[in-house]
Amino acid sequence: MRLPTAAILAAVCALCTVPGTTSGQEQYSLHYAFEKGKVYRFHDTIAVKSTQEMMGQEMKTTSNVFSTTKLVASDVAANGTAVLMVSPEAMSLNIRSARGDTTITPIEVLGKRSRVTVSRLGHVSAREVVDTVKLTGIAARTGQRELMRFHVFSEHPVNVGGTWTSTQPDTSEAMGSKIVTVGTIDYTVVGKELRGGKECLKISFKRKATIAGKGMMMGNEFFLEGTGTGGGLVFIDPATGFPLSEESTMDMETTVALTGQQNMTIPSSQSVTSRRAFVVE
């Protein structure tokens, strides 16, 4: 299963003010407005606390992930659909457990590109690995897939206090396993707030997720299922249309059932805190 990540907005979105509403409030048509040939970068910090029970023993692990990801809009259609080239530029993973303290830099994935097609509202219609590479260990579990994740915006203009809901399925495959995650996210436009010296639109979101999958692990077939809840805030600069930052949390409870040479059930819990900062060049 790939490294958890937090809740979901990346790259660049534009907010267009629609004047003259009947309520007297400003309305915003949220949409991604990529510029062909433009380069975007964002920085992620993810902290994960995990507890797993196996054969009567409880194992606790703390992980911290730091990454910088590059995004290039290689093409933008007239309807706003964009083809994006996504590649990690820097990444490090620190793992602390009873076994010791380890820091890993998965150099196999650095600079390796994926192609993603996303609509102006954030619906991903296609993903494709461009630069293939043989992955092992942590890199294989992370997976060579795009690191970009998108919030899906409302089809209709929203004002302060406005709400909408999106459902986002996601499938990841690595090391013979297939994991399907389905997230339902409720959004609310909270208001405006100064962030980085600019007045930003403040949007809160609450997320519920289910996860299910199966595969092979050390000669055993495994089945995975779980549920999670979380939420966060994203701050967007209406003047430029760029999201300046995002903060989110996610708590997951999962169970893995192994069958084959060994039969066992492995429950685990995971608490994730994520922060994302955007840089536009």
N, C-alpha and C positions, 0 to 999 in steps of 0.2 A: 504494500500500500504506500502510496506516495506520502511525502512529508505533509503534515497538515498546514493548512494555511488558513488563514483567517478569511474572514468575510470578504467581499468581492468587489472592488472598483479599481481600474487601472487605465493608464493612458490618458487621453484628453477628451473632455466633453464640453460642449458649448451650451450656454443657457441664453435663450432669446426672450427678452421681455416683451409681453403683449399688453399694450396699454388699453385703457378704456373698458375695464371689466365692470359688470353690473354691481359687484360688491365693493368697488373702489380699491381693491387690492391688486398689486402687480401679480401677473401670472408668468410662469416660466415654462417654455417648451424645452425639456431636457433632451439632448441628443449628442452623440459623439460626432465631432467635426474634425476629422483628421485632414492634414494637408499633405498632398502627395510629395514624397521625397524628404519630409521633415523627420528629424530624429527626436525621440523622447526617451527619457530615462527615469527610473524610479528606484528607490531604496527601500528594502524591507528589513524589519527586525521582528523575529518570531521567537517567542519563548514557550516551551512546551513542558508541562509536568505530567508524567505518566506513571500509573500504578498498574501492575499486572500480577495476576496470581497464576502460578504454575506448579503442579505437583505439591500443593500445600505450602508453597513458599511465596511470599510477597516481594516483588521486585519494583523498586522505584527508580525512575530515570528523569533527569532534567536535561533538556536540550535547548540550545540557542542557535538560531540560524540568522546569518547576516548575508544579504545579497544585493547586487546591483544588476538591473536588467535593462537592456537596450531594446528599443522598439523603433522600427522604421516603417513608415507608411509607403509601401511600394506602389500602390495604386488606390485611387479613390474614384468610385463611379458617381454618376450624376445624382443618383438617389441616396448618396451618402454611404453606401456600402464600401468598406475599406479592406484591402488585402495588406496584412501586416507581417513583417518579418521580425520575429522575437528571438533574442539570444541573451543568455546570462553572461555578464561581463566579469562579475566577481561573486564568489560564494564561499562561505566557510560554515562549518557545523561543529559545535562543541557539545559533547555528550558527557554528562557526569552521572555515575551510578556506583553501586557497591563494588563493581569491578575496576573502577578507576576513572580517570579524567582523560578524555581523548578529543583532539581537535582534528578535523578532516577538511581538506579542500578538494572537492571533486573536480579535478582539472579536466577530466574526460568531457564534461558537459560545457565548459567555458567556451564561448564563441560559437557554439553549435546552434544553428538556426532552425526554427519551426515557422511554418506559414499558417496564419490564422485569417479567416474571413469573417468579418463581423458587421452587422447592420448598424445603421445610425442609432438605433435604440439599444444596441448591446447584445442582440441575438447572434450567437456564434453558429455559423452554418457549415464550416469546414475547418479541419485541422490536418496538417501534414508535416511530417519530419523532413526537412530539407537536407541537413548534414547528418548522416548516419554515423554512429560510433558504437563500438562494443562496450557495454556498461557492465560493471561488476560491483558487488558490495553495496555501499551506501548510494553510489551513483545510480545503480540499477533500481533501488527502491525509490529513489527520488524520481527517476524516470526522465528520459529526454523528451520532454514535451514543453509546450509554451508555458511560461510562468505568468502570462497575462491572464487576469480574470476580470470579468466585467459585471457591473450591476446592470440589470435590464430596466430601462426607464419606462415611464407611463406613455401611452399613445396619445394622451390628452394633456393640455397645459395644466399646471398645478400652481396653487398659490400657497402662502404660508398657512400651515394647518392642513394642507392637502395630503392625501394618502393614495397609495396604490400597492398592488401585490404582484410579485413575479415568482414563477416556478422554474428552477434551473436544474435539469438533469446533467450529470457529468460522469463520464466513463474513463477509467484509467486501466491500462494493461501493462504489466511488467513481470518478468521472471515466471511466465506461465500462469499468472493470475489475472482475473478480471474483476474490478471493483466498480460498482455503480452507486453513485451518490445522488440523491434528489433533495434539493434545498428549496424551501418556500420562504420568501423574504417579504416582510411587510415594511413599507417605507412611510415616513412622515416628514414633511418639510417643517422643521421646528422654528426657524426664523433666520436672523442674520447675526453675525458675530465677527469681531475683529480677529483675524488670524494672520500672523506674519505681516502686520501693518496694513492689511487690506480687509475691507468689509466682505465677508464671505457668506454664502448661503449655507446654512447648517441643516443637514439631513440625517435623521436617525433611522436605524433599521433594526428589525428583530428577525432572527433566522431560526427555522426548525429544519432538521435534516434527518434523513434515513440513509443507511448504508447497507449494502448487501454485496456479497461476492463469493467466489470460490476459486480454487487453484490447487497447486501442489507445493508442498513444503517438506523438504528432506525425505522424500519418498512417501509422504502421507498426503492424502487429499484433505483440504480444509474448506470449511464453510464459515463465512463471516456475516454477522448482522449487528446492527447497532442504531442508536438514535442520538441526536444532539440538539442543543439549544444554544443560542448566543445572540449577539447584537453588536451595535457600534454606532459611530458617528463619522460622517464624511463632510469636509469643509471645501466649498467650491467658490472661486472668485468670479462673480458675475461679470466683471469688467473684461476679463480675458477669456472666460470659459474654462479655465484650468482647475482641476481638483488639487488643492494644496496639500491636503493630508487626510489620512484615514486611520481610525483607531477601532479595534474590534476585539471581542472575546468569543470563545466557543468551548463548550463542555460536551464531551462525547462519552457514551457508555457503549462498549462493544463486547461481543462474545465470539470467540473462535472455537469451532469444534473440529478436532482432528480425528480422522479415521484411517485405518490401514495398519501399518506395523505397530503404531501406537494409537490408542483411543483415549482422548482427553478433551476436556472443555476448559478454555482459557478466558476468563473474564478480565476486562481491563477498563480503566477510565483515563481520560485525557483532558487536560485543561490548557487551552491555547490563548495566548495574548499576542496580538499583531499590531504593528505600527507601519504605516507606509507613507513615504514622502516623495513628492513628484518634482522632477527637474525637467524643464523644457528648454531646448536649445534652438 
